[in-house]
Each structure stands twice: as structure tokens, then as C-alpha cells.
Amino acid sequence: MRGLMRAAVIRAWGGPEQLTLDRVERPAPPRGWIAVRVEACALNHLDIHVRNGLPHVRLELPHVPGGDVVGIVEQATDEVGERLLGSRVLLDPMIGRGILGEHYWGGLAEYVVAPADNAIPVPAGTPDPARYAALPIAYGTAQRMLFSRARLRRGETVLLFGATGGVGVACAQLAVRAGARVIACSGSAAKLDRLRALGVAETIDTGAGDVRRRVRELTDDGADLVVDYQGKDTWPISLRSARPGGRVVTCGATTGYEATTDLRYVWSRQLDILGSNAWRRDDLHTILDLVATDALEPVVHADFPLSRAPEAVAELEERRAFGKVVIRVA
């Protein structure tokens, strides 16, 4: 199965203008891999970082981003893949130590290849594949961060920084569903209204005053768990916002990695600082089951056709998105 396909392609590192719609050679799956006709691919901030150029990752150009993929298996190279032919699958983006769309060509294209073992069948009769494309990176990361790493329990108070992006909205939904009291932070009044509609108990407008003081007003000397994946801009406040004996968990640093840690708060308040990296396959199965049984509805900000992929990325980059942005390819 060779020939050309449409794809959103990076041909040079840099700004938004470097992501363009083009025709490129359709990838061929090696032994043990499958070729998937992409129906939908959700965007992540990772796609922006990849386009800008990651200093620790060497990639050859041209490159196709996009890690969250749902589609139909059309070609297989072994018995495992052959059992999936014609099936709709969700791809686990984690391939060894690499990630689909980062280390490998991703799903902002008509076709993508991945190991057959990375294919997770989507329940038959799914009316809209886009709701599953929203899951892997954001919801999988949130599931692992809250429950596998931070051990969130019913009745605890969770403070969320960066609560309106893909991971943040996923954390809010999953924490509310687990019976936690969620306090969410954002600088957008409209987005705070949407968070309250998801069941968030309290919201804090980060542009309206002293965030730490507001946390004190809403809690008994701090939150049980603080989720901060923004990094440099919010990390000092996060440490001061956890209660004595509380936890602070991070999975990234969207505003910068070199965050200041005032160690006095760590030892005097006996805080646990936890790191959480990506997801595991069981996290994806947990989330998939929740969606399949209608116990969770992923929040999709908007969907775009592949021809408007640069506009879709701009929704993330210019911080207009609430939840996930999805590209419909098929």
C-alpha cells in the first residue's frame, strides 16, 4: 500500500507557518506493525513543542506530528495485526521509549503506522471516534498522575493550576468523578464558568489577586493535593498552597522548567513532591472503559478538518481551547 497521502507536515523548525498541508509518501508498516487509516487525531501541546524543535530529540524532516489517533486498520504484517484488519482502534502513542507524533510520524495525516500491539480496539457501534481520539495523552496522563502517583482519595481537596487545557480539564473531570473537592485556577472567567459546569467546587481567577490568600480562604490551611504542570510561573505558589503533610504532583512545565523551590516550605510543611511521566497501558484501558460505559465524556473544544490543521493548532497555542482540539481526517 504505497502512494501519496495528505498530511500536516513540518518541513522546517519554527513558528506556526512551518506546519503546512502537503502530500507525502504514505508510510509502509514494518514487520509487526499495522497501517491505520486515520479518522481523527487530537492535538496536544507536544505538537507545538515538536514543531518548534526539541533540543533533546533528533528528528528528520519532513515530519508529521499528532499522537492521539483513532482509525481503521487497513494493512497488517503479522498474525497479530491481521486479527485487527477492518477494526476501529485507538493507538497507544507510547512506542518503546518514543511517542507517536514526536519520535515517529504521527496521525495528522490520512495514514499512520504503529506496532500492532499498540492498537486498542474501540467498542463496536461507536458513533463518533473523536471522543476516543481525545483520550490517550491528556486523559491517560491525568489518570496516572492523580491515582497511580498521587493516590487521590475521595473527600480530599485538589487544587489545579492550568485547569483549562487538555490535561487540566481531564484532571478536573476525573477528580470530581472520584469524589474529590476540586478548586481550579484560570485567568479566564468564561473558562472558569465551564469548569464549574463540570462539577468543580470552587474556582480562582488568577488575574484577580493573591491566589495563595484565596486558597487559604477556601481550605483548612491548604489543599491535600496540588496539581501543577505549568512549572516556573506557578510552582512557588503551589508549594505554599499545599496543606501540612500534603502532596504536590507535576507532569510537565508549560511555562518553563527552571522553577524556584523554596525548600523551607518542603521541610516545614512536610510536603511530598511527586513526579508523574506520561501514562501506562492500564491507564488507557481504565479511561476507555469509562468512556465506553458513558461514565466519562471527554471535553472536546472544537474539531477541524485536516485542511485547517494550522488553525486548530493555533487554538492551543493562543490558549483559546478549553479541553481537547480534534482533527477529523476521514
N, C-alpha and C positions, 0 to 999 in steps of 0.2 A: 504494500500500500504506500506508494510514493506519490510525488507530485507537489504542487504548491498549496499553501493554506493561508488564510487571512490571520493576522496576529497583530497585537500591540507590541511593538518592537523598540528596544533600546539599542541605538547604534553608536551613541557616544554618551559618556557620563555627564551629568549636569542637571539643569532645571527641567521644568515641565515640558519645554519644547522638544526634549530629547525622546519623549515617548510618542511614537507615531504609528499610524496604521499602515501596514505594509503586507506584502506577500513574501513568504519564506518557504524553504523546503520543509515538507512535512516530516517530522521525526519518525524514525523506524525503531521499534522496540527491540532491544537485545534479548538474549535468552533469559527467560524468567520474568520478563516484563510484558505489559499489555499496552495497547493503544486505545485511548478513550476519546470518543467524540464529545467535546465539551458542550454541556448545556448551560452551565452557569459557573461563574468564578467570582468569589467575593474578594474584596480588596482589604489590605492591611497596611499599616504604616511601614511595614517591612518593604513593601513595594516602592515606597518613596526612598527609603534608605538605599535600596538596591540601585535605583535609577541615579541617585546622587553619587554612587560609588562607595563601596565598603572597603575601608583600608586593610582589613584583615582577611578579605576574601578575593581571590584572583578569579575573575570571570572573563571568558572570551566573548567578544561582541561579534555579531548581534546577540542580544539576549531577550528572552520573553519572561516577564515577571508573572506573578499570580500563583498563590499557594493553595487556596481553598476551592477545590474543584468537585463538581458533580457532573457525571456524564454517562454515556453508554459505551460499554466495552465492545470494540469492533474488530480487534485483532489480538491474537494471543500467540505465545511462542512455546508454551509447555502445557501440560495437563491441568495445572492449577488455573492458568488463565483461560483455558478452553472451557472450563466449567462456568466461567463468568460471561462468555460471549452472549451479547444481546441484553445483558443485565444493566440496570442503572446502579452505579456505585458512587460512593463518597471516597475520595482518596485521602488517606492519611498523608499529610505533607512531609512527615519526617522520614527521610530515606537514609538509613545509617546515621551518620553524624551531620548530614546535609539536609536541606529543606527545599522542597519543590518551589520553584519561582526564585530561589536565591542561588543555590548551588547547581540546580538543574533547571532547564527550561520549564516554565510554568504554564498556567491554564488560561492566560489571556490570549487565546488562540482557538482555532477550530478543533485542533487535536493536541493531546499531550500524552506522553508515555511515562509509565511508572511501574515499579515492581508489582507483580500480581498480588503479592502478599499485602500490599498497602491498600488494596481495594476492599471496602466495607460495603456489602450490599445494602441498598436503600429499600425500605419496605415497599412491596408491590402496591400499586394504586396511588402512589404519592402524586397529589395533584400539582404541586409546584416544587420543582427541585431547588429553587432559590433558597428556600428556608433551610435546606440541609447544607448548601454551599456556605451559609453564614457561620457554620459551627466550628470547624477544626481549630484554627489558630486562636481566635478570640475566646470562644466558649470552652475549648479544651484547656487553654491556659488558665482561665478563670477557675474552672473546676479543680485543677490540680493545685493552684495557689491557695484557694480557700479551704479545701478539705484535706488533700493529701499532705500539704505542707503546714498550713496554719491551724488545722484541726478545729475549724469553726464549729461551734455548738449552738443549739437552739437557745434563745434568750440572751445571747451575747450582743454587744453593741459593736457595729462595724463602721468605721469612718473611711470613706472612699474619696481619694483625690483622683482627678482625671476621670470622673464618673460618667462622662457622656460619650466617650469613644467606644469602640467595639468591645475591648476588654472590660472597660468600666461598666458599661450597660449590662454585660454578661454577669459581672460580679454582683451588681445590684439585684438582678433577677434571681440569681442562684442563692444569694444570701437571704433575700426576702422569702424565697420558697423554703429555705431551711429553718425559718422561724427566728432569724436574727433581726435586731432592730438596726436599720441602716440609716446612716447620716451621709449624705452625698454632697460633694463640693463641685461648683462650676461657676464660671463668670457670666453665664448666660441665663437670664431669667426665664426665657422660653424653654430652655433645656431643663431647668430645674422643675418647671411645671410638668414636663414629660416624665421626669424621674418620679415625681410624686404619684403620677398616674400608674406607675409600675409597682407601687406599694412602698416606696421609700418613706420612712417615717418623718425625717427631718432633712432640710436642705440648707446649705450655707452658700451665700453669694460671695465668692472670693474677692470680688471687687468692691464690696460694701463695708469693709472694716477689718477688725482684728479677728482672724479665723480662730486662733487659739482661744481667745476670750469666748467666742461663740460656742466652741466645743465644750468649754468649762460650764457654760450655762446649760447645755443640753445633756451633760453627763455627770456622773459622780467622779470627778477628777480625771476624766479621760475615757477613751474608748478601749474596749477589750482587745480589739484588733484594728490596726490601721493598714490600709492597702494603699501603697504609694509606688506607682510605676512611672511617675513624672521625673523624679530624681532631683537635680540640682535646685530647682526653684521651690520645691515643696518639702524636701527631706528634713530640713531643720524644724519645720512646723510639725511634721509627722512625729518626730521623736518627742516633742513637747505635748503632743495630743494623745499619746497612749497613757493609760492609767498605770499606776504602780503594779508591776507584775504582768503588764500587758505585752502584746506582740506587735511588731511591725514587719510586714512582708512586702517584698518587691520582686517584680519580674522584668524590670526594664527601667529605662531612664530617658523619656522622650524629650526632656529639657536639658539634658547633659549628665554625663557620668560622674563628674568630679563634684559630688555633693559633700557639703560640710557636715561632719558628725561630731556634735558636742558630746564627748564621752561622759560628761557629768550626768547627763540625763540617762545614759545607758546603765551606769552602775548605781546611781542613787535611786532610780525607779525600778531597777532590776528588770530591764526590758529584754525580751528575746527578739533578736533581729534575724529574720528568715529570708533566704533567697529561694526563688522558685523559677525553674527553667522549663519553658515550653509545656508539653503535655506527654502523657503516655497513652498507649492504645486503649487501656481500660477507661481512661477519662473520656475518650471519644465515644466508646460504646455506651457509657453512662449517659452522656448528653444525647446521643442518637436515640436511645430508648425513651428519654424524657420527651423529645420532640415527636417521636412516633406514636406515643400514647397521649399526645396533646397536653402533657403536664408542663410543657415549656414551649413558648412561641418566640423564636428568635426575632429580635428587633431589626428590621431592615429599613434603613433611612430612605433609600431610593435604589432603583435599578435602571441600568443604562444598556443600550446595545453596544456591541463591541466597537462599532464605528465611533462611539463617543467616549471611549475609554479615557482619553486625556481629561475630559470634563469630569468624569467620575472620580479620577484621582484628585482633581482639584477640590472636590467636596471634602476629602480628607485633609488635604494639605492646607486648605484655608479654614479648617476647623468649623465647617458648616454642618458636618454629619452628626447625627445622633444615632448610634448603633452602627450597623454594617451597610456598606455600599456594595451592590452586586452588579456584575456584568453578565448580561444574558447573551450567550454566544449562538446557540442553536436558533 
